[in-house]
Amino acid sequence: MAVATVEHPTATQAPERCCPLGEGPDISEREAEAYAGWFRALSDPTRIRILNLLARSGEPVCVCDIVDHFPLGQSTISHHLKLLRDVRFVVAERRGTFMYYRLNRQCLSEFPEAAGRIMAV
């Protein structure tokens, strides 16, 4: 009776890849962290709608006017605005006792380029 032998790769043999990738990612760890923050900020429907509201306004909008458009309290809207401000999608300015918000169009203009880099298109 014949005995079957099994070949085992040696330590010097590299495993064969099914689909060679070539080069690795061309986005640095730092860029990936920044882009992930952008997508996290956009992962909430309320924040998307706040950005849309600000985009449709030609002037900075008072937080009290933003609150009027949502079934949420002022503290919740302020929290969403803080997250958008942290990733620089919006800019805030104080006028007296009120905060006014506007889109940071320069930051948002970089978003399509970032998406293109991520998807390599």
FENFEN-V891902 format. One line per field, one symbol per residue. phi: phi as a letter, one per 30 degrees, with the letter a starting at -180 (. if undefined). psi: psi as a letter, one per 20 degrees, with the letter a starting at -180 (. if undefined). Layout:
phi: ???
psi: ???
This chain:
phi: .dcdccdcddddddddcdbecidddccdeddddddddddddcdcedddddedddddcdbecdedddedcbdbdddddddddddddecidbccbcbiccccbbdcdddddddddddddddhc
psi: pqppqpppqrhipqqpqhnphcraqjprgggggghhhghghjjphghghgggghhipiqqpqhhhghijqlqrhhgghgghgghhhjkhqpqqpocjqpqqqqnhgghhighgghgggjl.
